[in-house]
Amino acid sequence: MSTVNTSSRAIPPLSTLLAAPHRGMFLIGALALLANMIWWTWALVAAWQGLPFPRQAMPSMWAHGFLMQYATLAPFVFGFLLTVFPRWMSLPDVPRRVYATVFALVLGGGILVLAAQSGVPMLLPAGLLAMLSGWLVAMTSLGARLRANGGRDRWAVSAFAALAFGALGLALALGYACGGSPNLMQAAISIGTFGLLVPVYFTVAHRMVPFFSNNVVPGYRVVRPLGSLAGVWVLVLAHLAFDLAGAARWRWLADLPLAALLGWQWIAWQPWKARKPGLLAVLYIALAWLPLSFALFAADSLTLFVHGASGWARAPLHALTIGFLASMLVAMVTRVTHGHSGRPLTMGPIPWLAFVGMQLAAMVRVLADAAERPWPLYVLAAALWLLALAPWVVRAAWIYLTPRRDGKPG
């Protein structure tokens, strides 16, 4: 009787998708990059043209902020941390049953929240509960590894603290969905930006960007003092506190020193040495938006302080969210996706299209608030996002659903 060479069999897509933590979570985030922006573009056009729109569980602007943070960017964060968190501390990997559970709950919850904003508002509590449950499953597993390490890895402690703020934000959003004050959802959105995403992004950059640079740049000097990580935490939380207290006119007290600290750290990382390769250069370009965005926040706050009003509207926020968060996402996820699929660590035309598109979308959205007729520019920025990211998402999804090129596991 002949034997079958099992290595030649096609691996089922679900098995491939769950072969490593980043695959499924990155797929959720990649698909959400398009789905949630298609919904937002639809909402923008409807508001601009006065078109009918389905019943929603919360105002469109709140939903946009919530979906982009907790249902789009957060899955990428979990995909990265569930993969590298144990490796940072030389501890056992997160078991498949754990990250598969997180995958199912976060995916199902995100779909329900989007459905709640598209005509079925009663689904919002169930969607938020599923997302929070997946979040807590992930934190339980990562927290066990942090305890085993004794908290000695400061970057791991910092990343876990950011996830704890994210869990708090989700809990507040669930409280709103169950009949609580609208202030709970507004707080959840602010916490998502300044308690979760900015700290965790900066933590990862603080650890990984000098590491990547030192590997490829001759004569590179690693500068990543824990003091700058702690300083960013203190000042970002001060920004958040001013936000939550409704004291935006005093926020410059945090934003000015934060912009200065972030600018110093960017220069200390020697961006002029990182013009090549492209996969490294894009990290530094994305990081340049971070001090710039907080300089814009400071200018907005000082304008409020001096004149009592500001015409900046939401320009600083979009410099941060599109310019920094989205650009850094494309840069870092491209690197991780290529490295963990056996591909060369190069940008390639599709990632370059996505990254350049994010720069254009950020500039259009930031400048839109100064325009006499901003609505066409709002829609243009959303359209640029979709056009730039659609090929990147399709390519990434195919990579996550197919085995590694080099035949290695994961």
N, C-alpha and C positions, 0 to 999 in steps of 0.2 A: 504494500500500500504506500502510495507516495505521500510525502509530507508537504505541508504548506509553509512557505517562508513568511512568517507573520510580519517580518520587518517590511515586506513589500506591500502589505495591505494599506489601503487608505485609512488614515486615522480619522475617526468621526470628528466633525467640527466642534461639538461640545467638549469632547475630551481635550482637543487642542486648546480650546478657549480657556479651559480650567487647568492647563498644564503649568501655569505660573500665575501668581496673584495679579500681576499687572495686566495680563491679557484681557480678562473679563472687565475689570474696572476701567481700563483705558477705553475699551469698546463702548461702555456705557457713556463715558464722558465725551468720546468722539461723536457718537450719534446725537447726544444731547446738545453738542455745539451747534448742530444744524437744526434739530427739532425745536429747541427752545428759541432760537433766533428766527426760525420761520414763523413761529407763533408771535414773537415780538414784532416782526415786520408787518404781519397781518394786523396786529393791534395798532401799530403806528399809522398805517395807511387808513384804517377805519376811523381813528380819531382825527386825522388830518382832513379826510374827505367827508366826515360825518356819516359813515356807513354803519349799518347795524352790526352788532357784535354779540356773540353768545353770552349768556349769563356767566358771571365769574364769581369765584369764591372770595376774591379780594381785588382791590384796585389794580389795574394793569401795571402801573409803575412798581408797586410793591412786588407783584408776581415776577416781574422781570428781574428785579434785584435778587429775589429769593431763588428763582430757578437757575440763574446764571452762577450763583455762588454755591448753593447746597446741592443742586441736582446736576450741575455741569462741571464746575471746577473741582468740587470736593471728591468725586469719584477718581479723578486723576491723582489727587493727593493720597487717597487710600491705596490706589494701585501702586504708587511709588513706595509708600511707607510699609505696606504689607510685604513688599519685596525686599527692601533694603534695611528696614529697621533692625531685624535680627542680625543681619550681616554687619551692621555698624558695631554691634556688641559681641560678635562671634558666638551667637546663640542659635539654637535650632530654628529652622524655617517655620513659618506659620502653616499649620496643616491645611490640606485642601478642603476638608469639610468646613473649616472656619471661613476661609475666603470665599468658598462657594455660597455659603449662607449670606455673607455680606453682599455678594454680587446679586443674589436673588432679591433680597430685601431692598437694597438701594435702587435696583432697576425697577422693581414693582412699585415702590413708593414714588419714584420720579414720574412714572407713567400716570399714576393716579393723581398726582398733584397737577400735572399738565392737563389731564382730563377735567379736573375740577375748574381749571381756568378756561376750558373750552366748551362749557355748557352743562357740566355735571358737578355743581359746586359741593354737593353733599359728600363727594369723595375726598375732600381735602383732609379731614381728620385721619382717615384710614391711610392715606398716602404719607402723611407726616409721621404717623405712628410707625409705619413700616420703615421709613428712612431712619428714624431715631433708633429703632431696634437694630438695624444693620450697623449703624454707627457704634452703638454700645457693644455689639458683638466684636467688632474690630478693636475697639479700645480695650476690651477685656483681655484679648489675646496679646495686644501690644503692651498693655500694662503689666502683664505677667512677665514679659521679657525685660521690661524696664526694672521691675523689682528684682529679678534675678541678677541684673547688672548692678544693682545697688545705686542706680541713678548716677553712675560715674560718667556716662557719656552725656555731656551737657547739651549736645545737639538733639539727642533723643529726648531728653527732658523737655527741651524747648518745643519740639514738634508735638510731643504728647500734650503739653499745656495748651497749644493751639487747638488740638482736637477737642480738648475739654471745653474750651470756649465755644467751639462749633456745636458740641452736644447741648450746651446751655442755650445757644441760639435756636436750635431745633426744638427744644423743650418749650421755649417761649412762643415759638410759632405754633406749636401744637396747642398751647394754652389759648392763643387767639382763636384758632380753628374750633375750639370747643366752647366758644362763647365769651372769651376773655376780652380785655381792652385792646383796641387797635394799637395802643402804645407797645404792646408785646411784640407784634409783628414788626413795627418800625425798629424796635430794639434788636430783634433777631437779625434784621438786615444789616444794621450797623455793626453788630458783633461779627457777622459773617465776613465783613470786609476787614475790620481792624482788630478783631480778636482771633480770627481763624486764618484768613488767607494771607494778609500781609506778613504776620509773624511766621507762618509755616513756609511761605515762599522764601523769605529772607533767611530763615534757618537753613533750608536746603542749599540756597546760594552760598551762604557763609561757609558751609562745610565743603560743598562740591566744586564750586567755581575755581577756587585756588588749586584744588586737587587736579581738576581737568587741565588747568593752565600749566601747572608744574610738570605734567606728563608730556606736554608737547612743545612748550616754549623754552628754548635754551636761555639760561640765566634768569629764569623767573624766580621771584622772591615771594614766598608764601606769607601773607599777612591776613590773619583771621583771629584777632584777639577776642576773647570771650567778653571783654568789656563792651565792644561795639554791639554784640548780640544782646547783652543785657540792656544797654542804652536804648536800642531800638524798641525792645519790649516796653520799657518804662515810658518812653515818649509816645509810642503808638497807643498804649493804654490810656495815657493822658488825653490824647486826641479823642479816643473813644468816650472817655468820661465827659469831656466838654460836649461832644455830640449828644450823648444820652441826657445830659442836663439842659439841653437847649441853649448852650452858651457858646454858640459859634463865634461870636465877636471876641472871645477870649482864647480861641483855639490856637491863635498864632504863638502863644506862649509855649505850646508843644511843637507846632509845625516848623517854626524857624530853626530851633536847634535840631529837630529831626532831619530837615532838609540838609543842614550843614553836616551832620553826622553821616548821613547816607552818601552825600557828595564826597566826603573824605574817604569813606570806605571804598567807593567806586574808584577813586584815583589811586588809593593804596593797592588796589588789585591790578594796577598797571595796564589799563585797557589798550594803550598804544603798542604793547607787546603782543596783543592777541588779535591782530588783524587776519591771521591765518591760523588754522584752517577755518572755513566758513562756519562749521558747527560750533566752534569756540567763539568766533566773532559775534554771532547772533546773541549769545548769552550776555555779552557786554553791552550790545546795543539795547537789548531789552532792559538791562539793569539801569541804563542811563535815564529811563523814564521814571525810576523810583524817586530819586532826589528832586527831579523836575516836578513831579506831581505834588510832592509836599511843599515845594516852593510855591506852586499855584494855590494850594490850600492856604498857605500862610498869607499870600497876597489877598485872597478872598476874605480871610478873617480880618486882616488889617483894614481892608476897605469897609467892612462892616463896623469895625471898631471906630474908625474915623468919621465915616459918613452915614452910618446907620443903615446902609443898603449896599447891595453888590449886584453887578450885572454879570458876574461870572457864572451864575446858575450852577450847572453840574459839570462844567468843564474840568475842574481838577479831579473829580471822581472818575471821569472817563479817561483822563490821562493815566490814572492809576490802573483802572480795570482793563481797559483795552491796550493802552500803551505798554504797561508793565505786565500785568497778570496774563493777558492773552498772548502777548509776544513771548514772554518767558515760557509759557505753556508750550507753544509751538517749538521753541528751541530745545527745551529740556525733554519733552516727550519724543521728539524726533530722535534725539540722542539715545534715550532709553530704548525706544522701539527698535532702532537699528542695532544697538549693542546686544540686545536680548533676543534678536532673531537671526544672528549670524551674518548681518549685513555690514558693509563698510561704514565707518563713522564719518560720513560725508552728508552734506545737505541735499544735493540733488535738486532738479528743477521744481518738483511739486512742493517740497518743504520751503524752497525759496519763494515760490508764489504765495504760499500761506503766510510766511513771515513778512514779506514786503506788503502784502495786502493788509496785515494787521497795522503796519505803520501808517498806511494811507487811511484806514478806517479810523484810527485814533486821531490823526490830524484833522480829518473832516469833522468828527464828532466834537472835538475840543473847540474848533473854530466856529461850529454851528451856533454856539451860544452867543457869539458876537454878531451874528448875521441878522439883518432886518427881517428876513423870512426864513426862520430856522427849520421849519418842518421838512422841506425838500432835502435838506442836508441830513436831518435825522434818518430819513428813509435811505438816503444814499449811503450813509455809514453802515446801516444794517445790511444793505445790498452788497457792499464791498466785503463785509464779513462773510456772507454766504458764498459769494463767488470765489473768494480766496481760499476758504476752508473746505469747500465741497470736495475738490479733488484730493486734498490731504486726508480728509476723513475716509473717503472711499478706499484709498490706498492703505491707510492704517488699519481699517476694518479687515481688509483682505489679509494683511500680515498677521493680525491677531487670530484669524481663523485658519491659518495654515501653519504647518510645522516649521521649525527653524531651518534655515538653509544649510547650516553646517551639521545637521543631524543630532545635535546635542539636545538633551532634555530641557524643558522649560519654555 
